[in-house]
Structure formats: structure tokens, C-alpha cells
Amino acid sequence: MKIAIIQNVTLNDHRSVHSHHVACELSRRGIDVDVIVQKTEEELQYTERPYRLIELPGETYSIKGQVQFILKLYHYLKGTKYTIIHAKNPFSSLLPAVLLRKLGKIDSRIIYDMRGLWIEFGAGTGKFPSLLRHGLEMVERALMRRCEHVVAISPALKEVLCSEGIPGGKVTVIIGAGVDIEKIQSLEPAVFSEELADLKRIGYLGTISVARESNKIVEAFKTIHRDDCVLLMIGPVIEPQVFDVMTRDTEKVMLPGFIPQYKALQYLKSCQVAISYHDVESPAYNVAVPTKILEYMAAGVPIVATDHTMYRNILEDGRTAVLTGQNPCDFARGIEYALENPEKCKRMAENAYRDVERFSIQKVVDQLMEVYKSILK
């Protein structure tokens, strides 16, 4: 069996965490895997890669970049034989594979792995004109029907697909991206300077942007009037001008930018609280299972999040996390509660760590292997 996992993002993008972990686990099981992603000139965050990495030129959110990736991928797939093509973008990953098979150039089985409602998310966040949304969704559903199988990241996403006419038997739910629990547990917490070592650290991992409401995290933190804590937000900052203005009057908000995942996880393990915020209830967000939450659980760090559907998909208020009202004021109170009640929150973190086992990368790949076997029968 030879598998191609295809995604038009760079290996340093947070969306590649799933592709990397799945490919590593498949390789560990003796399966031949290629990971085909967008080319980057940056130093790659994953140095241990038991799979073959193929990088193609392209961009994620531009028509030119999409077309570039599609054309390069079309020619690459035409000359390479795969048993299964595991595609993760509706157009730049899936379209070339479907077209090549329609033309009789390849005979691979095709899986479309939906990590979310990306077309709706893209339109809602201004990545492309909302007028294009309906047409793009029609094309995506047409491509989906030409695949052997669809993997959905959550039961809510499967419900959306079935309501739009995709047969339920064609969709398998595999919750989350999978988390490498052993790897996270093996990492040593980051060591801070003496000045920071005595402070309570509130940590956030992930892309920092207005679209992801990171500004409301900063807003909430600035209402916490304590001298003994800092906010550490690790990830690429999409609108630096916005966050420069928001943080220029405080030295207690740290934005180190993108750093390799293992280092980010070391920083996370040094935090007293890990946080995540969202307050927009819409299908694009409600179907999500945030990888950062699984990483928080695996790191054993107490979690504070809003009581948004995407967090309630995997967390339980008072048992595995502190879930707050969906506004900065309530969120700030939740953070203060966690700081003031470390023993209670430690027990919640222990419960969360026990729960995360069902989202391990091994469990995810077990389910994925069943899908692979079913489409090869």
C-alpha cells in the first residue's frame, strides 16, 4: 500500500500537524507514505520525518497560488502510482486527483478528509468574496461524490454533509487531528529567565488573528489586575499592527511569533493555565475540534475556554476544564478562578489527561486504517 497525503499548506502551518502525525504513525506501521505540501523557504519545524516529503509551489488563499499547486500536483500525480490519495483541500488537493482518474490517468482510491467547513470559513473571514461561496460549495460537493469515502472531523460536520445529500454510509467521523501524547509528555518544560520564572504564565497556542478572536484574549487579560501573571501567546501573528497597538501599553503580553511545534509545547508545559477563546456560533466553527485543546489536555495543563460548541465537543465544564461565558469579561473571570484555585484545576487537568487518550494519534490512525481497508475491498 502506498499513500499520498496531500495538503496545500506548508509543513510549518498548524494545519499540517495532522498530516505529519498521521504520516509518522502510518510509517511506523510499515506503510509507504508521501506527504505532498506547499513549498516553503523557511526552516522546517519537523526534523524527524520517516515519510517522503514532496513540496510543490503554491499558496493557500490566492487563486494564482491554488492554480499553481493544482497544475504541479496534476503532473506529479500523473507520473506516480498511489494506492490511496488522501486529499485535504477541496480544490488544490482533491480536484487534480478526481480529474486524473476521470481521464483514466490514475486508478488510485480517493479519500476527502474534511477538517472543517473551510469554504464557509474562508468567505466569513474575507479570504475570498462571499458571492463565490455557493458556487464553490457546489463544486466541492460534486468532487466529494466522486471520492470513495469522506472523513469528517466531528459528528456535527457529518450532520451538515448528510443534510446536503452526501450518503451517511460514505462518511466516517474521526474526531480530532490526533495528538502524540507520549511525545508531549516526554518534553521538558521551557526554562524562563529569573524575572519570568516567578510569574504565573497563561498560555495560548495557535494562529493569532482577529478572525480567530485573539484580540479578545488580550482584551480579557488586560482586565485582570494582578502583578504576578503574564500572557504568553505563541503562534504566527497575522495582523501585527493590530496587536502592536493592543499590547504597547503593557509588558505582560508576550508574542514571540511562530516557533517550531516542539518548542511551543515546551512553553505550554511551563504554563499554569492554557486558554482558548471563541464567541461566534456558526457552522464553520461549531463543527471544529481544535487541535490546541487536545495538546493542552495531553500536556496536563489546566484549561480555561469559553463554553463555545467547538470546546464543548471535547471538554466538560468543572470536570476537564473551566468553561466561561462567551465574552471577554466572563473569560477573564474564568482565568482568575483558575489562578486562584490551583488544586481544583489540577484535578480537572488530570481528568482531561485521562480523556485525551481517546484522541491519541494511534487511535486516529486505527480508525483511518479501517477506512483505507474498506475502500480497497
N, C-alpha and C positions, 0 to 999 in steps of 0.2 A: 504494500500500500504506500502510495506517495501522495502527500497532501500539500496543497498550496494555500496558505492563509494570506489573504490579500486585504490591504487597507491603505487608502490614500491619505495617510498622515505619516509624519516622521517617527522613527523609533523613540525619539525623545518626547513625543507628545503623550499626555496622560492617557489618551485613548489606546495607546499601544501596550499598556500594561497587560491587558487581557491576551492580546496576540502573543506577546513574549512568554507569559507564564504558560499558556496552553501549549505553545510550541516546545518549550522546555520539557514539560511533562510528557507530551507525546514522544519526544526524542528519547526521554528516559525509558519509555516503554518499547523502544526499538523501532519506532515508526519514522520513516523518511519524511522530513518536513522542510519546506521552503517558506520563509516569511518574506512577502513582497510588499514593500512600503515605499513611501515617498523619500527621495534622496535629500540629505541634509549635509551641509559642510561642517556642522557642529560635531564636537567630540561626542560619541555615542555613550549614553548612560549605562547601557548593559554591556559589560566586557565579556561575560561568560555567556556564549551563545552556542549551544550544541546543535542548533539548526543552521541551515544555509540562509544567509541574509541577502536578498536582492533588492537594491534600491533603484527606483525609477524617478526621473524628473516629473514634477507636478506640483500642484498647490491644492489645498482643500477647499477654499471658499472663493475661487475665481473660475470663471468659465474657461479662460485660457489654460489655467492650471489643470482643470478637470480634463479638458480635451487632450492636453499633453500627456497626462497619465494614462488616459484611455488608449491613445494611439500606441504608446510604448508598451503597455500591457498587452494589447491585442497582438502585436508582433511577437512579444515574448511567449505568450501562451500558445501561439500557433506553432512554435518550434519546440515546445516542451510538453512531455506527456505526464499528466497527473491523473491519479485515480479519482481524487476528490478535490474540487475547488471550493474553498471555504471563504466566501466573499463577505465583506463587512461594510461596504459603501453601496448605496443603491445604484449609482451610475458608474463612477470611475472604477469600481471593483467588479460589480455584477454584470454590467452591460457587455463588456468585451467577451466574457465567458459565455453568456447566453447567445450572443451573436455568432461567435465562432462555432458553437455547437449546432446552431440553426443552419449554418452553412456547411456543416459536415466536416469541419476542420479539426475538431476535437471530439472525444467521446467521454469526457470526464463527467462524473456526477457533480451536481452543483448544490451547495447549501448557501442560503442567505441568512446571515447571523445579524439579527436586528438588536442593536444595543440601545435603541430608543427611537422616538419619532423625530428623526433628525431633520426632515423636511419642514415639519411644523416648527421645530426649534429654530431652524435657520431663518424662516420667514418672520417668526416672532422677535428675533434678536437683530433683524436688519441685515443678515448676511446676504440675502438676495430679496428682490421685490416680492411682496406678499401676493401680487397678482399671478405670479408663476406657480404658487403653491399647489393649486388644484391640478394643473397640468402635470406637474412633477409627480404628484401622488398617484395620478392615473398611470403614468409610465412605470413608477415603482411597483405598483400592484400587478401590472402586466408582466413585468420581469419576474416578480415573485412567483407567479403562476407557472412559469417555465422552469422553476427550480424543482429539484426532487423534494426538498424539505426546507422549512424555515425554523430557525431557533429564535425564541423571544426571551428577552431578559427578565420578564416578570409576568405573572398571571394577568395583570392589568393590560399589558401590551397584547397578549393573546386575545383578550376580550375585544380590544379595538380591531384587530385584524379579522377576527371571526365576524364582527358586526359589519365588516366591509366585504364579506363574501369569501374570505380565504377559509377553506375547509379546516375544521378543528383538528382532524387527524393528520394534517400536513404540518402542524405547528407543535413544536416541543418547547416547553418552558424550562430553561436552565437559569435559575436565579443567580444574578450577580456575575461578576467577572472572574471570580475565584481569587483566593488570597493565599499566598505562600506563608502559612503560619509558622512553619519551622524556621524559615529564613528570617522572618521578622523577629522571632524570639531569640535567634542567635546573635542579633545585632546588639552592640553595646550602645547605651545612651550617649548622646553627644556631650562633650565636656565644654563648659562655658567659662568665661572669664570670671574672676572672683566677684566682680561687680554684679554680674548677672546670675551667678550661681546661687545667691541667697534669695533671689526673687522667684515668685510663683509664675510659671510660664503657661500661658494659654495658647494652644497651638492650633493651626489650621493648615491643611494640605490641599493643594489644588490650584486651578487657574484662578487668578484674582482679576475680577472684572465687574463692571456694573451689571451686565447681563446675568451674572451669577450672584448678584446682590452682595458682593464682598464689601461694598461701601457701607452696607447696613451693619456688617460685623464691626467695622471701625467705629461707626456711629454709636453702636451699643457699648463698645469697650470704653469710649471716651466719657460715658456717663457713670462708669464705675470709679468711685473716688477712693482709691486705695493706692498707697505708695509702694506696696510690696508685690506688684504683678506687672508683667509685660505681655503684649500680644505679639506672637510670632507667626506671621503668615508666609508660608513657603510655597512658591509657585510662580509661573510667569505672570507679570503684571501687564494686562492688555492696554489699559489706559493710564500710563504713568502720570500724565498731567493731572488727572482727577485725584489720584491717591497721594501725589506730592502735595497738593493743596490740602487734602484732608488730614495729613499727618505732619505738616510743617510746624504745628504748634505743640508737638509732643515728641519726646524721645522714647516713649514707651510702646510705640508700634514699630515693629521691625519687619522690613520687606526685603529679604535677601535675594528675591527673584528665583529663577529656575536653578535647581541643583539636582544632581543625579538622585534617583529614587532611593538608593540605599542610604545616602546621607540625609535625605529628607526624613526617612523613617527613623534614623538615629536621633534627629532633632525631636521628632514626635515622641519617642520613648523617654525623652528628658522632660516632657511637659507634665504638669499636674492635671490639666484639663485639655480635652480636644473638642473642637467645636465645628458646627456646620449650620448654616442659616439659609432658609428659603421661605418665602411667604406668598408665592404666586401659585394658586391651584389651577392647573390646566393639564390636559392630557400629555403634553410634551414633557412635563416634569413629573406628573403622577405615576407614569409607567417606569420611572427610573429606579435603579438600585445603586446608589453612589458607592464607588469603589473605596473612597476615602473612609466611609463609615466602617467597611469591613476591615480596613487597615487599622483604624482606631481600635476596633474590637480585638484584633489579633495582637496589637501592641499592649493591651491590658491597661489602657489609659481611660479614665472616666470621661464620659461623653455628655456634652450638652448640645442639643439641637432643637430646632423648632418642631412643633407637632405636625409638620407637613406630611402628606401622604407618602412621599418617597422615603421618609425616615421611618414612618410607622410600618412600612413594608417589612422592616427588619428589626426595629427597636421597640421596646416596651417601656413606657414611662414608669419610673420608680423601680423597675426591676433590672433593666440593662442600660438605662440612660435617664438623664433629666431632659424631658421634653417640655418646651415652653410655648407660650402663645406666639403667634406669628407676627411679631413686631419687635423693633429694637429694644423697647423698654422692658418687656417681659423677658426677652432673651438675656439682657444684662442682669436681670434679677436671677435668672437661672444659673448664670456663670458665678454670681456672688454666692448663691446657695451651694454650688459645688465646692467653691473655695473654703466656705465656712463649715462644710460637713464632709471632711475627707474620708472618714470611716464609712459612712453610708455610701458614698460614691465609690469607694474602693470595692465594696461588696457588689455594687452594680457592675463595675468593670470586670469583676471575677465572673459574674453571670454572663456578661457579654462575651467574654473569652470562651466560656464553655459553649455558648450558642454558635460562635463563628465556625466551629468545626464543620457544620453542615454546608458552609460556603467555601470550604478549602478548595484549592486548585485540583487536588486529587479527586474530590467528589464531583467537581465540574467536569473534569475530563472523563470520569467514569460515565457520566450521562452523555457526554459528547460521543464517546466511543459507541454507545448504543445507537445513537443516531447514524453514525457512519456505517455501522453494520447493517442497519435496517435499509439503507438506500442502496447497499451493494447486493442485497438478496435478489 
